[in-house]
Amino acid sequence: MNKIHISEDFRRLGSLIPQSSKVFVIIDNNLKQFYKYFERFEIIEIHTSEKEKTLATVETLTGQLLARGADRNCFLIGVGGGILTDLCGFTASVYKRGVKFAFVPTTLLAQADASIGGKNGVNFHSYKNMIGTITQPEWIYECTDALKTLPPREFRAGIAEVLKTFILFDQEYYGKAAAYFAELEAFRNRYGSYCTDGISGNAEGRIFGQEILTDIIRKTAVCKCGVVERDPFEKGERRLLNLGHTFAHAIEKNCTIMHGEAVAIGLVLAARISAALGMAPESLARKIETDLEKTGLPVRSPVAAGQLLEALEKDKKVDGNNIHFILPQAIGKVTDTIISLKTLEDISRDLC
Ligand SMILES: NC(=O)c1ccc[n+]([C@@H]2O[C@H](COP(=O)([O-])OP(=O)(O)OC[C@H]3O[C@@H](n4cnc5c(N)ncnc54)[C@H](O)[C@@H]3O)[C@@H](O)[C@H]2O)c1
């Protein structure tokens, strides 16, 4: 299973990189500021976007590895956000029938979620993550210094996944994370940057409350790792991680929005459904909405209820006339529920 190293800085990274193998660093070409940590190794730069998260890019990476003499003992390190780690993990799992690999995730979303769990998917035509493997990296090095240059919208997209994890598993850390991210957003509103030197995107400063952020990321990683260890192939408990995602996917189908933003709205909608079904107090949805709003995330669906329902009916979680939902009952307590489409239709008018 994953060995995850959490740190504020890059200092311990060097000691994890194997000396005996030829090391190839696959890195997002947006991230020139991190090249200095990998100067000793072969660097393969790629441009990342959802359109390029495809088998064609895997083919390009394979060609590069072959041309540079990567053998079965080589070691790949993927440095970047979730697109990069997915591409690197997929390539490593199939190159010469599988070579060892590791990740240095550089977005909050990738540190909290995408790099953990061994899922390595690429898109196929318009279908997201349609082709993939479940193969675990040797290690993951997560450091909060990497997040200093992250644009605010990308940062917030990760906050939604962190808060989702704590709604599922940890009431105490939910409170801690919601309070910290609200303060961080207030700080950014005041000084124009997450960094204490006030210079936006500066790789040298320090993130406001960085030690708290590092602890929150550590706890998020522990929660996700626990689920993945107990249910590596998503047969049961791992499905809980889809909290907020059924609505998020329906919103993403109907408008251009970042995934994390759609998850934030999805979390509020899931809590409202839970209240409408009498499974949670109405105050839960209000609390989640307020907490997310304070972090700067959107909480209202830009898509009307009718359109959302149409998209939900086409969702792969629909089974006959029923749909699977993960619904929160309290912070730290959720349930995997089946709701009939008719019931959903009846309560959905008041949702958006
Ligand atoms: N494998 C999984 O289990 C899993 C889970 C969740 C999401 N995902 C995948 O993750 C992807 C989204 O990942 P993401 O949100 O990290 O997006 P991303 O990889 O597209 O990165 C977002 C943007 O931020 C830039 N960036 C990355 N790190 C930076 C940094 N430190 N400073 C400045 N800019 C930086 C990137 O160049 C990119 O433009 C999706 O493709 C999704 O399917 C996978």
The ligand as an ORCA input file, in Angstrom:
! r2SCAN-3c Opt
* xyz 0 1
  N      -6.848      8.816     -9.795
  C      -7.740      9.265     -8.941
  O      -8.114      8.562     -7.987
  C      -8.299     10.640     -9.121
  C      -9.098     11.203     -8.118
  C      -9.564     12.504     -8.286
  C      -9.250     13.199     -9.443
  N      -8.487     12.596    -10.417
  C      -8.138     13.316    -11.643
  O      -7.375     14.462    -11.291
  C      -7.508     15.407    -12.354
  C      -7.624     16.798    -11.754
  O      -6.458     17.044    -11.019
  P      -6.035     18.530    -10.548
  O      -7.209     19.218    -10.003
  O      -4.840     18.364     -9.729
  O      -5.797     19.261    -11.921
  P      -4.564     19.420    -12.937
  O      -3.663     18.255    -12.911
  O      -5.189     19.800    -14.235
  O      -3.822     20.695    -12.366
  C      -4.514     21.906    -12.346
  C      -3.732     23.047    -12.954
  O      -2.808     23.526    -11.981
  C      -1.490     23.573    -12.527
  N      -0.609     23.275    -11.392
  C      -0.392     22.084    -10.797
  N       0.370     22.231     -9.718
  C       0.668     23.557     -9.613
  C       1.405     24.339     -8.694
  N       1.967     23.799     -7.618
  N       1.516     25.671     -8.936
  C       0.905     26.244    -10.001
  N       0.160     25.557    -10.888
  C       0.038     24.228    -10.693
  C      -1.489     22.559    -13.644
  O      -0.524     22.858    -14.619
  C      -2.906     22.711    -14.186
  O      -2.975     23.814    -15.054
  C      -8.710     14.997    -13.167
  O      -8.276     14.528    -14.416
  C      -9.343     13.877    -12.353
  O      -9.956     12.902    -13.172
  C      -8.010     11.357    -10.263
*
